[in-house]
Amino acid sequence: MTAPDESPRPAQDVYDAVIVGGGHNGLVAAAYLARAGRSVLVLERLDHTGGAAVSTRPFAGVDARLSRYSYLVSLLPRTIVDDLGLSFAVRRRTISSYTPAVRDGRPTGLLVGGGADRTRAAFAALTGSDREYTRWAEFYETTRKVAGRVFPTLTEPLPTRAALRERIGDEDAWRMLFEEPLGRAVEERFTDDLVRGVVLTDGLIGTFADAHDPSLLQNRCFLYHVIGGGTGDWDVPVGGMGAFTTALADAARAAGAEIRTGHEALRIDTDGAAEAGVTYRTAHGEGHVAARQVLVNASPQALARLLGEEPAGPAAEGAQLKVNMLLRRLPRLRDRSVDPREAFAGTFHIAEGYRELATAYAQAAAGELPAAPPSEIYCHSLTDPSILGPEAAAAGWQTLTLFGLHAPARLFAEDNDGAREKLLAATLAQLDAHLEEPIADCLALDADGRPCIEAKTPLDLEHELRLPGGHIFHRDLAFPYAEAAEGTGRWGVATAHPNVFLCGAGAPRGGGVSGIPGHNAAMAALGR
């Protein structure tokens, strides 16, 4: 988060571009436009920039800067970092994932990472042969090839479906990812339930869907989770997610952009051509600023309301539980073959077997909290200890980030607090089943003696960040090609008003911490 600038009024009455929202995409757009010589004003409702990509100290009296909401980086193109001269780095995780299991009454698990030979041996130890590993390697070689062809297009004009299909140049891969439900590919290639589940989870992040959902929503989510950087790797932001948005705000200001926090946009007016304006509210009252163009770093629903229009499409609904923890030590595992420092360094899968995921989805779809909630966990501080203060680091404290699946907002509508508490307890019980000690015994205490743990439901995210329905992608993800009826223009960010652009996660090719909608909206505004 950057220092607030809550001055009563912007420095000018008219700007080339006003950007509504100072999340990471808005800051990317601001930096590109300012570097192109445009006068730029960013209006941010909160007292800080960064949106969901921030680092905070959530526990009283504890010096640990957690990535409170979004937490890993994959889809951020290197070109954006280089173009804007950002002082920001990511660090590769040495372990991809660990999934604990019980086989024949014996604690075991699957560790993916540490080299091909080690991963092959882990598959053989779990499944009894090399078959699943061979299929795994073949499957992800296919997704890597697709990633290498699709990822560069995300910062190019939005291709047609036919053009993207031709660019991929692999009909089997196209059918697997773009035409048939992901569950078919998983079931055809893998036989082990745990292996199937690990593959499927990338299609369910913040996405409430079944493996065989005919809408292919799970395929769309899966695609974005395996194409990042052209490799599908998910990296740790050094210094926490706030380091990224601080670097962006610094770059935007250095290029001449003006950033005003504590300025909530209330209305956008436009003549549909060369003149527009934004009415805003501050602690000092309302104001108005004029612009040639307006870029909106908010959800499509928020954009419609600002324009005085009815939101189009179905209402968005988030489907996750986000939990942040600070530990005095990592817990001991029942599977003694794995060091906890490796198990928690990658993605630690809990209750994410294929059948477990299907059961959890069915229960949530029926209006019940999952009895065995699926989730995944990782420890940021193992890869990047810089987020811990000197005392916490010296004491060996560690962070844990947990992301729960199949927790749609509808389950919290009647009693958000009660449902949050119940789901959190059930989720931690699933983790405890694979530990030699309860995770509660490892939690650090804050200055007031309270355990260092917090949980966020979709309704909490909607309240705190105005994510529609708590949806982390603002709305369901779309395939990265132009749909005939969308009318989103050359870059996928156009609206019905030629001088108003959508630069939030809800734009085609949005979602995740990528900066791609911000880049593309800036390109559209510049007429590129």
N, C-alpha and C positions, 0 to 999 in steps of 0.2 A: 504494500500500500504506500502511496506517496502522500506527502504533506498536504493538508487541505488548503484550498484557495477559495474561501467563501466570501470574497469581496461582493458588495451589494450589486454591482453591475459589471457586465463585460466591458472591456476597454473600448469597443467600437459599437456602433449601431447597425452596421452592415458588414457581412462577411461573404467571402466566396462560398464557403461551406460551413454549415453548422452540423455537428455530429451529436445526436441525442444518445447519451449513454457512454460512460467511460470504462466499459469492460475491455477485455484485451482486443477484441475485434475493432471496437471504436478507436482505440489508441493506434492500432495498426493503420487504419484508414487515415487518421489524423496525421500520422508521421509521413505517410506517402504523399498526401496532398500538400502538406506544408513543404516538404522537400521539393515538390514541383512548383513552388512559388505561390500557392494559393493561400489566402488568409483563412484561417481555420479556428473555429471555436468549438470546444467540447463542453457539453452540459451534462453533469453527473448528479443524480439525485442524492446519493449518499455523501458522507463527508470524506470519502476516499475513492480513488479509482481502482480498477482491477476486476470488478464484478465478482464472478465465482472463482477467479484465478488470483487468490490472495493468500498471504501468510499472516496468521494471527497467533497471539498468545491466549488461548481460550481458558487456561487454568490459572486461577488467581495466584500471584506470587511465584509463578514457575516460568523460568526463562527457556521456553521451547517454542519455536515459531513453526506451527503446523500449517500445512496446506489444508485449510479447513474444509474446502468444498472439492474442487477439481485438484488432482494430485499427481498425475503422470503425463508425460509428453510423448506423442508418437506422430501426430499429423502435422506438426509445425514444419513447414518447408524450410530448408536451410537457406533458400534464396531470400526469404523474408528477413531472417537474422542478418544475412550479409548485406542486403539492400539497405537496411536501416541502421547498420553498424551497431547492433545491439551488444552490450556487454552482458552476455548470458551464455550459460553452458548447461549441457545435460551430461549425465553419466550413465553408462551402460551397466545393467545389472548382470552379474556373472551367472546367476541362476534364473531360469525362466519361470519355473513353477515347481511346487511340491503339493501333492495331494495325498493326504493320509488315508489309510484304509485298514480294514480288518479282514484277513483271509484265513480261513480255517482256525478262527479264534486267536490268531496271532496279529499283533500290530505290525503294519507294514506301510508302504506308500510308494508313490511314483515321483522321483526327482528328475526333472527335465532341465538339463544344463550341465555346465562343466565339461563340455566337449562331447562329440558324437559317440565315442567309445563308452564313456560313462553313462550317457543317456540310453544307449542300446542295452547295456548291462542292467540298468534299472528296469527297463521294459521286460527283459527276459526274466528277471527275478520276480516281477509281479505277475506276469502272464504265462510264464513257462516256455516261451519260445521267442524267436526273433520276428514272428509274423507281424505283430502289432507295430513294432518299431519300423519295420520296412514300409508298411502302409502309411505310417505317420510321416516318415521322411518323404515319401512320394507325394502325399497330400500337400504338405507344406512347401515342397518344391514347386508345386503347381501354383499355390497362392503367392509365393514369392515372385514367380514369373509374371503373374497378373499384376502384382503390386508394382513391379518395375515399369509396367506399361501404363497403368492407370494413375499412379500417384503424380507424375509430372503434369497430367491434364488438369489437376485441381486448381492450378494457378494459370490456366489458359482459358480462352473463351470456352463456354460450356458446349461440349460436343453433342451431337445427336446420338441416339441409341445405336444407329447403324454405324456411325463413325467410331464409337467406342468399341463396338463389337469387332470391327475390322482392325482396330489398333491392337486389341488383345490377341487376335489371330489364333485362337485356340477354341474350337467349337465345343469340345468336351468341358473345358474350364468355364466357358460362357454358360453352358447349360447348367452346370453344377452350381454356379454362384448367382446367376441372373434369372433362371427360368424354373428350376425345380426347388421345392422346399429343402432347406439345409439338412433336415433330418434324413432325407433319402441318401444324400452323399455320406453322412456319418454312418448310417446303418449298413450301407453297401461296402464301406471300406474297413470298418472296425467291428470287432466282436466283443471286446471287453467293455463292460458297462462303465467302469471308471474312465477309461480312455475316451469313450464316446462322450461322456459328460464334460471332460476337460476341453474337448474340441468345441462342443456346443456352447459353452459359456460365453465365448466371444460374440455370439449372436444374441445375447440376452442382457448385455450391460445397459442399464437404464431403459430396457425394452421389454415390455410385457407381451410375450409371445410363446407359442409352442413350437417345437422343432418342425412340425408339419403345417404350420400356419399357412394357408393358401395365399395370404397377402404378401408373403415373402418379407415381412417386416424383419424377421430374424436374419434373413440373408443380407438385407441392407445393413443392419447393425454389424454383422460378421465382417462384411466387406471392409467397412471403415476401420475395423479393429485389426485387419491383417495387411493393410496396404501402406501404413505410415512409413514415411521415409523411403518407400520402395522396398522395405524389408519386413515391415510389421512389428519391429521392435518397439517396446514401450520403455522409455528412459526416465530417469529421475532428474527433476530440475534442481540444479545445484543452488542451494540457498532457499529452496522451497518455491512454490508457485509464485509467491509475491515478488521474487527476484526477477521473474520474467516481466510482470506487468510494471514493476518499477522501472526496468530498463526501457520498456516501451514508452512510458510517460516521459522519461528523461529524453528519449530520442525525439518524441513529438515536440516537446518544449524547445529542445535545441534547434529544431528545424523552424521554429517560429509559431507553433500552434499555441493557442491559449486554452487552458483547462480550468473550468470553474466547477468546483464541487459544491454540494448543497444547493444545486440548481435543478429543480424538478421540471421537466417539460410537461406542459399541460395540453398543448394543442399545436398542430402544424397546419398552416395555411399555405396554399400554393395556387398559382394561376395555371399550373400545368406546363409551364414553359421556362421562363427565365426569372421568375420572382417567387420567393417563398418566405415564410417567417415562422418563428417558433415563439410561443408564449410560454413563459416559465414562472416558477414560484420559488422564492427563497424565504428565509426567516424574516426578511425585510419587506416582503410583499411580492407582487407580481411585476413582471417586466416582459418586454418583447424585443426580439432581435430579428433582423432581416437577413436573407441569404439568397444566393443564386441557386444553391443546391442544399438539400438536407439528406443526411445519411443517418439511418436509425439502427443503433446497436441495441435492439430490444427484440422481443418476440413478434412474430407476425400479428398476433392478437393485439399486442400493445400498439403496434404501428397502426392498425385499423382504428383503434380507439382514438389515437392522437389525430387521425384524419377525419374523425367523426363518421366513420364507416362501420358497418357490421363485419365482425371477423368472419372469414370464410373457412370452410372445412370443419371437421369434427374438433371438439374441445380436446386440448392436450391433457395427458395424464402421465405423471411420472410414476415410476415403479421400483424405487430403491430405498434402502435404509443406509445412511452414511454414519459411520461411527469413528470417532477419533479417540485414541487412548495414549496415555503416557505411562510407561512401565519402569519399575525399579530394576527389573531384569527380564530377559526373555524367559518364557516358561519352558520347562523340560517336556520333551515329547515321549509318548509311550513307545514310539518307533525309535529304538536306540541306535538304529543304523544311520540316522541323519542328525547332523549338528543343527540345533535350532537357528544358528546364525546363517546357515544356508537355507533352511526351510522357509524362514521368514524374509529372506532377502529378495526372493522372487514373489510370485503370486501363490499364496497358500490357499488352496481350494478346500472349502468345507461344505459337506452335504451337497456336492455337485456331481454325483454320479448321474448317469443318463436317466435312470428310472426315478431317482430322487428329484431331479429337476422337473420331470413330467408330473410327479405327484404334487410338488409344491405349486406348480402352475395351475393344476386342476383345482386344488384347494382354494387358491386365491381367486380364481375365476368364479368359484362358487360362493365367494363372499366371506371366506374364512382366512385368518392368518395361517400361513403354512406351519404345520406341526414341527417340521424339521427344516427351518429356513436355510436356503442355500446362500453362501457368501464367499467372498474372497478377501484376503488380507495381505498387506505387505508392510515391511518395516523400512521407512524412508531413511532413518538415521544409520542403518547398517551401510548403506551406499554413500550417504552424504551426512556425516555427523555435524556439519556446520550449522544445522538448524537448532542444535542444542547449545544452551549457554554453558560456560566453563564448568560450573558446579555440577550440572546434570551430566555433562559428558564425562567428567572425571569420576562420577559415581557409577558410570556404566548404564545410565538410563537409556531407554529406547522408545521410539514412537511405534504405534501400530495404527494403520488405517484399514478399516473394514468397510466393504461395499456389499450390501445385501441385495439379493435379486428377488423378483416376484413379490414385491410389496407395493401394489398399486395404490394410488391415493385414495381410492374409494374405501379401502379398509380402515382408513383413519378418520373418515368424515364424521362419525358420530362422537368419537372420544379419542382425539388425537393423543392426548397425554397417556391415557390408559393403554391404547393400542401400541404406542411407542414402547412403553415399559414392558408390556407382555412380549412383543416381538424381540426386543433387545435381550430379554432373559432367555428366550428360546434359542436365539442365535448364538449367544455365548455358551449355552448348554451344549450345542453341537460342536463348538470349538473345544470345550472342556472334555468331551468324550475322547479326544485324541491327545490330551495332555496328562502329565503325571501330577499336575497341581492345578487347581482352578485359576483361571486367568485373573479373577478378582484378587487372589493372593499376591499377584505380581504388580498390581496397579500402584503407581505413585500417588501421593496425597498432595493436594494443593495447600496454600498457606492457611486455609481455614479447616484443614483436616479432612477434606472431601476427596473421594477417589477421582483420579484424573481420567474421566470418561464422559463423553457427550455423544448423543445420538440425534440425527436429523431425519425426519420423515419427509415425504414429498410436500406435505402441507407446511412443514417448517421452512423448506426451501422456497416455497411460494411466498410465504410471509416475509422472509428475510431478503430474498433476492428477486422477488417478483417473477420467478420462473413459472410459467403457466401450468397449473396443476402439479407443480414441482417437477416438471419434465426437464431433465438436464440438457436435452437437445432442443428445447423450445417447442418442438413438435416431432412427430415420427420422422426418422431419417428417410431421405430419398436416394435412389440410385444416382450416381454422378453423371447423368446425361439429361438432356433437355426433353421434357415431356411436352407433347404437342399443345396441350391445353393450358400450360402454366403461364405463358406470357411473361417470363422472367428475363427476357432479353439476352443479348450476346454473352453477358457474364453471369447470368443467373441471379441477378440482384435487382432487376428493374421492378417497378410497380406500375400501377395504372397511371401514375403521374410521372412524366419524363424527368422531372428534376428532384424526385424523391427516390432514394435507394434503400434497400434492406441490407444491413451489414452485420446482422446478428446470426446466432447459431441456427436459426430457422430458415436461413437461405439455403437453396440447393448447394450441396457440398459443405454445409456447415456441420456443427456438432463437434464436441471435443475442443481441446485447446490447440487451435491450429493457426488462427489469424487469417485463414483463407477467405472467409466472407469479407473481412476488412480489406484485404488486398484486392479482391475482385470488385468490391464496391468502389474503391478508389480508382481502379482502372476504368470502370464504367463512367465515373464522374469526370475523369480526364479525357474521355472519348477515345480511349485506346482500342 
